Amino acid sequence: MQSEPLPEMLAGRFRNWRASDFEKNRERYAALAANGQAPAAMIISCCDSRVLVSEMFGAGAGDYFMHRNIAGLVPPYQADGEPHGTSATLEFAVNTLRVRHLIVLGHSGCGGVRGCHDLCAGNAPELAQPESFVGSWLRILAPGYEAVRHIPDLSARLAALEKEAVRVSLRNLDTFPFVREAVAEGRLSVHGAWKNLREGELEVLDGSTDTFVAV
């Protein structure tokens, strides 16, 4: 497949960034280029274009190691010799970069979560097809659907499933031996969070009560 030139919208934004932010922080970028990265945290979030992790946490270059996928899910540990993008990124963050914090971030109005809901409810036959990469990925959240399917109101059920996605990912993190080891050694802490896009609010999962609490 032949590569095309960048759309002018992107090329223009790059030129503006280089003339402003890059020039103001040239020394910082030079140091990062020379010394490598040492981010304090890894953040796993959704691909949704409305979730601007760097903006909400005030990130500059080199601050956070970020991984994004559909619905911000973490799959269970599976050492089968096959390629696993999220698991590989997690391994690199914990074992090589030795990040001190690992945050799983969900959000309101998540299309991936809605897709899992519809798939599990039998209302998305296209996602049930074996050739659907999205459907196969969203099955990671199936246990979360089972936990909320009893909620009669659809909006409340979807909102609950968005937070179940965080809980499911945290449980799956615990299946990774190197994550458990890092936590046991006290060099890694794990956090779950959920962002309300409309209200600009952030809730963090309290492990002692299993409830989300506003920051």
MODELLER restraints for C-alpha pairs under 7 A, 6 or more apart:
rsr = mdl.restraints
at = mdl.atoms
rsr.add(forms.Gaussian(group=physical.xy_distance, feature=features.Distance(at['CA:32:A'], at['CA:62:A']), mean=6.99, stdev=0.5))
rsr.add(forms.Gaussian(group=physical.xy_distance, feature=features.Distance(at['CA:37:A'], at['CA:62:A']), mean=5.74, stdev=0.5))
rsr.add(forms.Gaussian(group=physical.xy_distance, feature=features.Distance(at['CA:38:A'], at['CA:62:A']), mean=6.81, stdev=0.5))
rsr.add(forms.Gaussian(group=physical.xy_distance, feature=features.Distance(at['CA:38:A'], at['CA:97:A']), mean=6.31, stdev=0.5))
rsr.add(forms.Gaussian(group=physical.xy_distance, feature=features.Distance(at['CA:39:A'], at['CA:62:A']), mean=5.77, stdev=0.5))
rsr.add(forms.Gaussian(group=physical.xy_distance, feature=features.Distance(at['CA:39:A'], at['CA:63:A']), mean=4.86, stdev=0.5))
rsr.add(forms.Gaussian(group=physical.xy_distance, feature=features.Distance(at['CA:39:A'], at['CA:64:A']), mean=4.91, stdev=0.5))
rsr.add(forms.Gaussian(group=physical.xy_distance, feature=features.Distance(at['CA:39:A'], at['CA:65:A']), mean=5.96, stdev=0.5))
rsr.add(forms.Gaussian(group=physical.xy_distance, feature=features.Distance(at['CA:39:A'], at['CA:99:A']), mean=6.28, stdev=0.5))
rsr.add(forms.Gaussian(group=physical.xy_distance, feature=features.Distance(at['CA:40:A'], at['CA:63:A']), mean=6.46, stdev=0.5))
rsr.add(forms.Gaussian(group=physical.xy_distance, feature=features.Distance(at['CA:40:A'], at['CA:64:A']), mean=6.27, stdev=0.5))
rsr.add(forms.Gaussian(group=physical.xy_distance, feature=features.Distance(at['CA:40:A'], at['CA:99:A']), mean=5.20, stdev=0.5))
rsr.add(forms.Gaussian(group=physical.xy_distance, feature=features.Distance(at['CA:40:A'], at['CA:100:A']), mean=5.58, stdev=0.5))
rsr.add(forms.Gaussian(group=physical.xy_distance, feature=features.Distance(at['CA:40:A'], at['CA:101:A']), mean=6.54, stdev=0.5))
rsr.add(forms.Gaussian(group=physical.xy_distance, feature=features.Distance(at['CA:41:A'], at['CA:64:A']), mean=5.27, stdev=0.5))
rsr.add(forms.Gaussian(group=physical.xy_distance, feature=features.Distance(at['CA:41:A'], at['CA:65:A']), mean=6.21, stdev=0.5))
rsr.add(forms.Gaussian(group=physical.xy_distance, feature=features.Distance(at['CA:41:A'], at['CA:99:A']), mean=5.11, stdev=0.5))
rsr.add(forms.Gaussian(group=physical.xy_distance, feature=features.Distance(at['CA:41:A'], at['CA:100:A']), mean=5.75, stdev=0.5))
rsr.add(forms.Gaussian(group=physical.xy_distance, feature=features.Distance(at['CA:41:A'], at['CA:101:A']), mean=4.52, stdev=0.5))
rsr.add(forms.Gaussian(group=physical.xy_distance, feature=features.Distance(at['CA:41:A'], at['CA:102:A']), mean=5.65, stdev=0.5))
rsr.add(forms.Gaussian(group=physical.xy_distance, feature=features.Distance(at['CA:42:A'], at['CA:64:A']), mean=5.74, stdev=0.5))
rsr.add(forms.Gaussian(group=physical.xy_distance, feature=features.Distance(at['CA:42:A'], at['CA:65:A']), mean=4.54, stdev=0.5))
rsr.add(forms.Gaussian(group=physical.xy_distance, feature=features.Distance(at['CA:42:A'], at['CA:66:A']), mean=5.60, stdev=0.5))
rsr.add(forms.Gaussian(group=physical.xy_distance, feature=features.Distance(at['CA:42:A'], at['CA:93:A']), mean=6.75, stdev=0.5))
rsr.add(forms.Gaussian(group=physical.xy_distance, feature=features.Distance(at['CA:42:A'], at['CA:99:A']), mean=6.46, stdev=0.5))
rsr.add(forms.Gaussian(group=physical.xy_distance, feature=features.Distance(at['CA:42:A'], at['CA:101:A']), mean=6.31, stdev=0.5))
rsr.add(forms.Gaussian(group=physical.xy_distance, feature=features.Distance(at['CA:42:A'], at['CA:102:A']), mean=4.85, stdev=0.5))
rsr.add(forms.Gaussian(group=physical.xy_distance, feature=features.Distance(at['CA:42:A'], at['CA:103:A']), mean=6.22, stdev=0.5))
rsr.add(forms.Gaussian(group=physical.xy_distance, feature=features.Distance(at['CA:43:A'], at['CA:64:A']), mean=6.97, stdev=0.5))
rsr.add(forms.Gaussian(group=physical.xy_distance, feature=features.Distance(at['CA:43:A'], at['CA:65:A']), mean=6.35, stdev=0.5))
rsr.add(forms.Gaussian(group=physical.xy_distance, feature=features.Distance(at['CA:43:A'], at['CA:66:A']), mean=4.91, stdev=0.5))
rsr.add(forms.Gaussian(group=physical.xy_distance, feature=features.Distance(at['CA:43:A'], at['CA:67:A']), mean=6.28, stdev=0.5))
rsr.add(forms.Gaussian(group=physical.xy_distance, feature=features.Distance(at['CA:43:A'], at['CA:102:A']), mean=5.98, stdev=0.5))
rsr.add(forms.Gaussian(group=physical.xy_distance, feature=features.Distance(at['CA:43:A'], at['CA:103:A']), mean=4.76, stdev=0.5))
rsr.add(forms.Gaussian(group=physical.xy_distance, feature=features.Distance(at['CA:43:A'], at['CA:104:A']), mean=6.04, stdev=0.5))
rsr.add(forms.Gaussian(group=physical.xy_distance, feature=features.Distance(at['CA:44:A'], at['CA:66:A']), mean=6.08, stdev=0.5))
rsr.add(forms.Gaussian(group=physical.xy_distance, feature=features.Distance(at['CA:44:A'], at['CA:67:A']), mean=4.90, stdev=0.5))
rsr.add(forms.Gaussian(group=physical.xy_distance, feature=features.Distance(at['CA:44:A'], at['CA:68:A']), mean=5.74, stdev=0.5))
rsr.add(forms.Gaussian(group=physical.xy_distance, feature=features.Distance(at['CA:44:A'], at['CA:72:A']), mean=5.83, stdev=0.5))
rsr.add(forms.Gaussian(group=physical.xy_distance, feature=features.Distance(at['CA:44:A'], at['CA:103:A']), mean=6.16, stdev=0.5))
rsr.add(forms.Gaussian(group=physical.xy_distance, feature=features.Distance(at['CA:44:A'], at['CA:104:A']), mean=4.90, stdev=0.5))
rsr.add(forms.Gaussian(group=physical.xy_distance, feature=features.Distance(at['CA:44:A'], at['CA:105:A']), mean=6.07, stdev=0.5))
rsr.add(forms.Gaussian(group=physical.xy_distance, feature=features.Distance(at['CA:45:A'], at['CA:67:A']), mean=6.45, stdev=0.5))
rsr.add(forms.Gaussian(group=physical.xy_distance, feature=features.Distance(at['CA:45:A'], at['CA:68:A']), mean=4.91, stdev=0.5))
rsr.add(forms.Gaussian(group=physical.xy_distance, feature=features.Distance(at['CA:45:A'], at['CA:69:A']), mean=6.66, stdev=0.5))
rsr.add(forms.Gaussian(group=physical.xy_distance, feature=features.Distance(at['CA:45:A'], at['CA:72:A']), mean=4.18, stdev=0.5))
rsr.add(forms.Gaussian(group=physical.xy_distance, feature=features.Distance(at['CA:45:A'], at['CA:104:A']), mean=6.22, stdev=0.5))
rsr.add(forms.Gaussian(group=physical.xy_distance, feature=features.Distance(at['CA:45:A'], at['CA:105:A']), mean=4.93, stdev=0.5))
rsr.add(forms.Gaussian(group=physical.xy_distance, feature=features.Distance(at['CA:45:A'], at['CA:106:A']), mean=6.33, stdev=0.5))
rsr.add(forms.Gaussian(group=physical.xy_distance, feature=features.Distance(at['CA:46:A'], at['CA:68:A']), mean=5.17, stdev=0.5))
rsr.add(forms.Gaussian(group=physical.xy_distance, feature=features.Distance(at['CA:46:A'], at['CA:69:A']), mean=5.18, stdev=0.5))
rsr.add(forms.Gaussian(group=physical.xy_distance, feature=features.Distance(at['CA:46:A'], at['CA:70:A']), mean=5.41, stdev=0.5))
rsr.add(forms.Gaussian(group=physical.xy_distance, feature=features.Distance(at['CA:46:A'], at['CA:71:A']), mean=4.62, stdev=0.5))
rsr.add(forms.Gaussian(group=physical.xy_distance, feature=features.Distance(at['CA:46:A'], at['CA:72:A']), mean=4.00, stdev=0.5))
rsr.add(forms.Gaussian(group=physical.xy_distance, feature=features.Distance(at['CA:46:A'], at['CA:106:A']), mean=6.85, stdev=0.5))
rsr.add(forms.Gaussian(group=physical.xy_distance, feature=features.Distance(at['CA:47:A'], at['CA:68:A']), mean=5.11, stdev=0.5))
rsr.add(forms.Gaussian(group=physical.xy_distance, feature=features.Distance(at['CA:47:A'], at['CA:69:A']), mean=5.07, stdev=0.5))
rsr.add(forms.Gaussian(group=physical.xy_distance, feature=features.Distance(at['CA:47:A'], at['CA:70:A']), mean=5.62, stdev=0.5))
rsr.add(forms.Gaussian(group=physical.xy_distance, feature=features.Distance(at['CA:70:A'], at['CA:112:A']), mean=5.75, stdev=0.5))
rsr.add(forms.Gaussian(group=physical.xy_distance, feature=features.Distance(at['CA:71:A'], at['CA:110:A']), mean=6.66, stdev=0.5))
rsr.add(forms.Gaussian(group=physical.xy_distance, feature=features.Distance(at['CA:71:A'], at['CA:112:A']), mean=4.82, stdev=0.5))
rsr.add(forms.Gaussian(group=physical.xy_distance, feature=features.Distance(at['CA:71:A'], at['CA:113:A']), mean=6.01, stdev=0.5))
rsr.add(forms.Gaussian(group=physical.xy_distance, feature=features.Distance(at['CA:72:A'], at['CA:105:A']), mean=6.74, stdev=0.5))
rsr.add(forms.Gaussian(group=physical.xy_distance, feature=features.Distance(at['CA:72:A'], at['CA:106:A']), mean=6.43, stdev=0.5))
rsr.add(forms.Gaussian(group=physical.xy_distance, feature=features.Distance(at['CA:73:A'], at['CA:165:A']), mean=6.74, stdev=0.5))
rsr.add(forms.Gaussian(group=physical.xy_distance, feature=features.Distance(at['CA:73:A'], at['CA:169:A']), mean=5.62, stdev=0.5))
rsr.add(forms.Gaussian(group=physical.xy_distance, feature=features.Distance(at['CA:74:A'], at['CA:86:A']), mean=6.83, stdev=0.5))
rsr.add(forms.Gaussian(group=physical.xy_distance, feature=features.Distance(at['CA:74:A'], at['CA:169:A']), mean=4.66, stdev=0.5))
rsr.add(forms.Gaussian(group=physical.xy_distance, feature=features.Distance(at['CA:74:A'], at['CA:172:A']), mean=6.29, stdev=0.5))
rsr.add(forms.Gaussian(group=physical.xy_distance, feature=features.Distance(at['CA:74:A'], at['CA:173:A']), mean=6.76, stdev=0.5))
rsr.add(forms.Gaussian(group=physical.xy_distance, feature=features.Distance(at['CA:75:A'], at['CA:140:A']), mean=6.14, stdev=0.5))
rsr.add(forms.Gaussian(group=physical.xy_distance, feature=features.Distance(at['CA:75:A'], at['CA:169:A']), mean=6.83, stdev=0.5))
rsr.add(forms.Gaussian(group=physical.xy_distance, feature=features.Distance(at['CA:75:A'], at['CA:172:A']), mean=6.03, stdev=0.5))
rsr.add(forms.Gaussian(group=physical.xy_distance, feature=features.Distance(at['CA:76:A'], at['CA:172:A']), mean=4.61, stdev=0.5))
rsr.add(forms.Gaussian(group=physical.xy_distance, feature=features.Distance(at['CA:76:A'], at['CA:173:A']), mean=6.89, stdev=0.5))
rsr.add(forms.Gaussian(group=physical.xy_distance, feature=features.Distance(at['CA:76:A'], at['CA:175:A']), mean=6.17, stdev=0.5))
rsr.add(forms.Gaussian(group=physical.xy_distance, feature=features.Distance(at['CA:77:A'], at['CA:175:A']), mean=5.50, stdev=0.5))
rsr.add(forms.Gaussian(group=physical.xy_distance, feature=features.Distance(at['CA:77:A'], at['CA:176:A']), mean=5.27, stdev=0.5))
rsr.add(forms.Gaussian(group=physical.xy_distance, feature=features.Distance(at['CA:93:A'], at['CA:99:A']), mean=5.97, stdev=0.5))
rsr.add(forms.Gaussian(group=physical.xy_distance, feature=features.Distance(at['CA:94:A'], at['CA:179:A']), mean=6.92, stdev=0.5))
rsr.add(forms.Gaussian(group=physical.xy_distance, feature=features.Distance(at['CA:99:A'], at['CA:188:A']), mean=6.90, stdev=0.5))
rsr.add(forms.Gaussian(group=physical.xy_distance, feature=features.Distance(at['CA:100:A'], at['CA:187:A']), mean=5.88, stdev=0.5))
rsr.add(forms.Gaussian(group=physical.xy_distance, feature=features.Distance(at['CA:100:A'], at['CA:188:A']), mean=4.62, stdev=0.5))
rsr.add(forms.Gaussian(group=physical.xy_distance, feature=features.Distance(at['CA:100:A'], at['CA:189:A']), mean=6.34, stdev=0.5))
rsr.add(forms.Gaussian(group=physical.xy_distance, feature=features.Distance(at['CA:101:A'], at['CA:188:A']), mean=5.51, stdev=0.5))
rsr.add(forms.Gaussian(group=physical.xy_distance, feature=features.Distance(at['CA:101:A'], at['CA:189:A']), mean=4.92, stdev=0.5))
rsr.add(forms.Gaussian(group=physical.xy_distance, feature=features.Distance(at['CA:101:A'], at['CA:190:A']), mean=5.92, stdev=0.5))
rsr.add(forms.Gaussian(group=physical.xy_distance, feature=features.Distance(at['CA:102:A'], at['CA:189:A']), mean=6.27, stdev=0.5))
rsr.add(forms.Gaussian(group=physical.xy_distance, feature=features.Distance(at['CA:102:A'], at['CA:190:A']), mean=4.82, stdev=0.5))
rsr.add(forms.Gaussian(group=physical.xy_distance, feature=features.Distance(at['CA:102:A'], at['CA:191:A']), mean=6.11, stdev=0.5))
rsr.add(forms.Gaussian(group=physical.xy_distance, feature=features.Distance(at['CA:103:A'], at['CA:190:A']), mean=5.99, stdev=0.5))
rsr.add(forms.Gaussian(group=physical.xy_distance, feature=features.Distance(at['CA:103:A'], at['CA:191:A']), mean=4.68, stdev=0.5))
rsr.add(forms.Gaussian(group=physical.xy_distance, feature=features.Distance(at['CA:103:A'], at['CA:192:A']), mean=5.72, stdev=0.5))
rsr.add(forms.Gaussian(group=physical.xy_distance, feature=features.Distance(at['CA:104:A'], at['CA:166:A']), mean=6.27, stdev=0.5))
rsr.add(forms.Gaussian(group=physical.xy_distance, feature=features.Distance(at['CA:104:A'], at['CA:191:A']), mean=6.28, stdev=0.5))
rsr.add(forms.Gaussian(group=physical.xy_distance, feature=features.Distance(at['CA:104:A'], at['CA:192:A']), mean=4.89, stdev=0.5))
rsr.add(forms.Gaussian(group=physical.xy_distance, feature=features.Distance(at['CA:104:A'], at['CA:193:A']), mean=6.17, stdev=0.5))
rsr.add(forms.Gaussian(group=physical.xy_distance, feature=features.Distance(at['CA:105:A'], at['CA:166:A']), mean=6.85, stdev=0.5))
rsr.add(forms.Gaussian(group=physical.xy_distance, feature=features.Distance(at['CA:105:A'], at['CA:192:A']), mean=6.12, stdev=0.5))
rsr.add(forms.Gaussian(group=physical.xy_distance, feature=features.Distance(at['CA:105:A'], at['CA:193:A']), mean=4.80, stdev=0.5))
rsr.add(forms.Gaussian(group=physical.xy_distance, feature=features.Distance(at['CA:105:A'], at['CA:194:A']), mean=5.47, stdev=0.5))
rsr.add(forms.Gaussian(group=physical.xy_distance, feature=features.Distance(at['CA:106:A'], at['CA:162:A']), mean=6.43, stdev=0.5))
rsr.add(forms.Gaussian(group=physical.xy_distance, feature=features.Distance(at['CA:106:A'], at['CA:163:A']), mean=6.77, stdev=0.5))
rsr.add(forms.Gaussian(group=physical.xy_distance, feature=features.Distance(at['CA:106:A'], at['CA:166:A']), mean=6.11, stdev=0.5))
rsr.add(forms.Gaussian(group=physical.xy_distance, feature=features.Distance(at['CA:106:A'], at['CA:193:A']), mean=6.16, stdev=0.5))
rsr.add(forms.Gaussian(group=physical.xy_distance, feature=features.Distance(at['CA:106:A'], at['CA:194:A']), mean=4.44, stdev=0.5))
rsr.add(forms.Gaussian(group=physical.xy_distance, feature=features.Distance(at['CA:106:A'], at['CA:195:A']), mean=6.25, stdev=0.5))
rsr.add(forms.Gaussian(group=physical.xy_distance, feature=features.Distance(at['CA:107:A'], at['CA:162:A']), mean=6.70, stdev=0.5))
rsr.add(forms.Gaussian(group=physical.xy_distance, feature=features.Distance(at['CA:107:A'], at['CA:194:A']), mean=5.03, stdev=0.5))
rsr.add(forms.Gaussian(group=physical.xy_distance, feature=features.Distance(at['CA:107:A'], at['CA:195:A']), mean=4.49, stdev=0.5))
rsr.add(forms.Gaussian(group=physical.xy_distance, feature=features.Distance(at['CA:107:A'], at['CA:196:A']), mean=5.90, stdev=0.5))
rsr.add(forms.Gaussian(group=physical.xy_distance, feature=features.Distance(at['CA:107:A'], at['CA:197:A']), mean=6.81, stdev=0.5))
rsr.add(forms.Gaussian(group=physical.xy_distance, feature=features.Distance(at['CA:108:A'], at['CA:159:A']), mean=6.82, stdev=0.5))
rsr.add(forms.Gaussian(group=physical.xy_distance, feature=features.Distance(at['CA:108:A'], at['CA:162:A']), mean=6.84, stdev=0.5))
rsr.add(forms.Gaussian(group=physical.xy_distance, feature=features.Distance(at['CA:108:A'], at['CA:195:A']), mean=6.29, stdev=0.5))
rsr.add(forms.Gaussian(group=physical.xy_distance, feature=features.Distance(at['CA:108:A'], at['CA:196:A']), mean=5.13, stdev=0.5))
rsr.add(forms.Gaussian(group=physical.xy_distance, feature=features.Distance(at['CA:108:A'], at['CA:197:A']), mean=5.94, stdev=0.5))
rsr.add(forms.Gaussian(group=physical.xy_distance, feature=features.Distance(at['CA:113:A'], at['CA:161:A']), mean=6.83, stdev=0.5))
rsr.add(forms.Gaussian(group=physical.xy_distance, feature=features.Distance(at['CA:113:A'], at['CA:162:A']), mean=6.09, stdev=0.5))
rsr.add(forms.Gaussian(group=physical.xy_distance, feature=features.Distance(at['CA:114:A'], at['CA:158:A']), mean=6.66, stdev=0.5))
rsr.add(forms.Gaussian(group=physical.xy_distance, feature=features.Distance(at['CA:116:A'], at['CA:138:A']), mean=5.31, stdev=0.5))
rsr.add(forms.Gaussian(group=physical.xy_distance, feature=features.Distance(at['CA:116:A'], at['CA:139:A']), mean=6.76, stdev=0.5))
rsr.add(forms.Gaussian(group=physical.xy_distance, feature=features.Distance(at['CA:116:A'], at['CA:141:A']), mean=6.72, stdev=0.5))
rsr.add(forms.Gaussian(group=physical.xy_distance, feature=features.Distance(at['CA:117:A'], at['CA:145:A']), mean=6.41, stdev=0.5))
rsr.add(forms.Gaussian(group=physical.xy_distance, feature=features.Distance(at['CA:118:A'], at['CA:124:A']), mean=5.39, stdev=0.5))
rsr.add(forms.Gaussian(group=physical.xy_distance, feature=features.Distance(at['CA:119:A'], at['CA:127:A']), mean=6.22, stdev=0.5))
rsr.add(forms.Gaussian(group=physical.xy_distance, feature=features.Distance(at['CA:119:A'], at['CA:128:A']), mean=6.57, stdev=0.5))
rsr.add(forms.Gaussian(group=physical.xy_distance, feature=features.Distance(at['CA:120:A'], at['CA:142:A']), mean=6.73, stdev=0.5))
rsr.add(forms.Gaussian(group=physical.xy_distance, feature=features.Distance(at['CA:127:A'], at['CA:134:A']), mean=6.67, stdev=0.5))
rsr.add(forms.Gaussian(group=physical.xy_distance, feature=features.Distance(at['CA:127:A'], at['CA:135:A']), mean=4.32, stdev=0.5))
rsr.add(forms.Gaussian(group=physical.xy_distance, feature=features.Distance(at['CA:128:A'], at['CA:135:A']), mean=5.93, stdev=0.5))
rsr.add(forms.Gaussian(group=physical.xy_distance, feature=features.Distance(at['CA:141:A'], at['CA:165:A']), mean=6.13, stdev=0.5))
rsr.add(forms.Gaussian(group=physical.xy_distance, feature=features.Distance(at['CA:141:A'], at['CA:168:A']), mean=6.70, stdev=0.5))
rsr.add(forms.Gaussian(group=physical.xy_distance, feature=features.Distance(at['CA:144:A'], at['CA:161:A']), mean=6.24, stdev=0.5))
rsr.add(forms.Gaussian(group=physical.xy_distance, feature=features.Distance(at['CA:144:A'], at['CA:164:A']), mean=5.18, stdev=0.5))
rsr.add(forms.Gaussian(group=physical.xy_distance, feature=features.Distance(at['CA:144:A'], at['CA:165:A']), mean=6.36, stdev=0.5))
rsr.add(forms.Gaussian(group=physical.xy_distance, feature=features.Distance(at['CA:144:A'], at['CA:168:A']), mean=6.46, stdev=0.5))
rsr.add(forms.Gaussian(group=physical.xy_distance, feature=features.Distance(at['CA:145:A'], at['CA:161:A']), mean=6.33, stdev=0.5))
rsr.add(forms.Gaussian(group=physical.xy_distance, feature=features.Distance(at['CA:148:A'], at['CA:157:A']), mean=6.07, stdev=0.5))
rsr.add(forms.Gaussian(group=physical.xy_distance, feature=features.Distance(at['CA:148:A'], at['CA:160:A']), mean=6.62, stdev=0.5))
rsr.add(forms.Gaussian(group=physical.xy_distance, feature=features.Distance(at['CA:148:A'], at['CA:161:A']), mean=6.42, stdev=0.5))
rsr.add(forms.Gaussian(group=physical.xy_distance, feature=features.Distance(at['CA:149:A'], at['CA:157:A']), mean=6.92, stdev=0.5))
rsr.add(forms.Gaussian(group=physical.xy_distance, feature=features.Distance(at['CA:151:A'], at['CA:157:A']), mean=5.43, stdev=0.5))
rsr.add(forms.Gaussian(group=physical.xy_distance, feature=features.Distance(at['CA:163:A'], at['CA:194:A']), mean=6.75, stdev=0.5))
rsr.add(forms.Gaussian(group=physical.xy_distance, feature=features.Distance(at['CA:166:A'], at['CA:192:A']), mean=5.99, stdev=0.5))
rsr.add(forms.Gaussian(group=physical.xy_distance, feature=features.Distance(at['CA:173:A'], at['CA:179:A']), mean=6.76, stdev=0.5))
rsr.add(forms.Gaussian(group=physical.xy_distance, feature=features.Distance(at['CA:174:A'], at['CA:180:A']), mean=5.91, stdev=0.5))
rsr.add(forms.Gaussian(group=physical.xy_distance, feature=features.Distance(at['CA:182:A'], at['CA:188:A']), mean=5.38, stdev=0.5))
rsr.add(forms.Gaussian(group=physical.xy_distance, feature=features.Distance(at['CA:183:A'], at['CA:189:A']), mean=6.04, stdev=0.5))
rsr.add(forms.Gaussian(group=physical.xy_distance, feature=features.Distance(at['CA:192:A'], at['CA:204:A']), mean=5.83, stdev=0.5))
rsr.add(forms.Gaussian(group=physical.xy_distance, feature=features.Distance(at['CA:192:A'], at['CA:205:A']), mean=5.21, stdev=0.5))
rsr.add(forms.Gaussian(group=physical.xy_distance, feature=features.Distance(at['CA:193:A'], at['CA:202:A']), mean=6.95, stdev=0.5))
rsr.add(forms.Gaussian(group=physical.xy_distance, feature=features.Distance(at['CA:193:A'], at['CA:203:A']), mean=5.53, stdev=0.5))
rsr.add(forms.Gaussian(group=physical.xy_distance, feature=features.Distance(at['CA:193:A'], at['CA:204:A']), mean=4.24, stdev=0.5))
rsr.add(forms.Gaussian(group=physical.xy_distance, feature=features.Distance(at['CA:193:A'], at['CA:205:A']), mean=5.80, stdev=0.5))
rsr.add(forms.Gaussian(group=physical.xy_distance, feature=features.Distance(at['CA:194:A'], at['CA:202:A']), mean=5.82, stdev=0.5))
rsr.add(forms.Gaussian(group=physical.xy_distance, feature=features.Distance(at['CA:194:A'], at['CA:203:A']), mean=5.20, stdev=0.5))
rsr.add(forms.Gaussian(group=physical.xy_distance, feature=features.Distance(at['CA:194:A'], at['CA:204:A']), mean=6.42, stdev=0.5))
rsr.add(forms.Gaussian(group=physical.xy_distance, feature=features.Distance(at['CA:195:A'], at['CA:201:A']), mean=5.77, stdev=0.5))
rsr.add(forms.Gaussian(group=physical.xy_distance, feature=features.Distance(at['CA:195:A'], at['CA:202:A']), mean=4.51, stdev=0.5))
rsr.add(forms.Gaussian(group=physical.xy_distance, feature=features.Distance(at['CA:195:A'], at['CA:203:A']), mean=6.30, stdev=0.5))
rsr.add(forms.Gaussian(group=physical.xy_distance, feature=features.Distance(at['CA:196:A'], at['CA:202:A']), mean=6.28, stdev=0.5))
rsr.add(forms.Gaussian(group=physical.xy_distance, feature=features.Distance(at['CA:202:A'], at['CA:214:A']), mean=5.84, stdev=0.5))
rsr.add(forms.Gaussian(group=physical.xy_distance, feature=features.Distance(at['CA:202:A'], at['CA:215:A']), mean=5.81, stdev=0.5))
rsr.add(forms.Gaussian(group=physical.xy_distance, feature=features.Distance(at['CA:203:A'], at['CA:212:A']), mean=5.47, stdev=0.5))
rsr.add(forms.Gaussian(group=physical.xy_distance, feature=features.Distance(at['CA:203:A'], at['CA:213:A']), mean=4.97, stdev=0.5))
rsr.add(forms.Gaussian(group=physical.xy_distance, feature=features.Distance(at['CA:203:A'], at['CA:214:A']), mean=4.18, stdev=0.5))
rsr.add(forms.Gaussian(group=physical.xy_distance, feature=features.Distance(at['CA:203:A'], at['CA:215:A']), mean=5.68, stdev=0.5))
rsr.add(forms.Gaussian(group=physical.xy_distance, feature=features.Distance(at['CA:204:A'], at['CA:212:A']), mean=5.13, stdev=0.5))
rsr.add(forms.Gaussian(group=physical.xy_distance, feature=features.Distance(at['CA:204:A'], at['CA:213:A']), mean=5.26, stdev=0.5))
rsr.add(forms.Gaussian(group=physical.xy_distance, feature=features.Distance(at['CA:204:A'], at['CA:214:A']), mean=6.35, stdev=0.5))
rsr.add(forms.Gaussian(group=physical.xy_distance, feature=features.Distance(at['CA:204:A'], at['CA:215:A']), mean=6.73, stdev=0.5))
rsr.add(forms.Gaussian(group=physical.xy_distance, feature=features.Distance(at['CA:205:A'], at['CA:211:A']), mean=5.55, stdev=0.5))
rsr.add(forms.Gaussian(group=physical.xy_distance, feature=features.Distance(at['CA:205:A'], at['CA:212:A']), mean=4.25, stdev=0.5))
rsr.add(forms.Gaussian(group=physical.xy_distance, feature=features.Distance(at['CA:205:A'], at['CA:213:A']), mean=6.25, stdev=0.5))
rsr.add(forms.Gaussian(group=physical.xy_distance, feature=features.Distance(at['CA:206:A'], at['CA:212:A']), mean=5.97, stdev=0.5))
rsr.add(forms.Gaussian(group=physical.xy_distance, feature=features.Distance(at['CA:206:A'], at['CA:213:A']), mean=6.69, stdev=0.5))
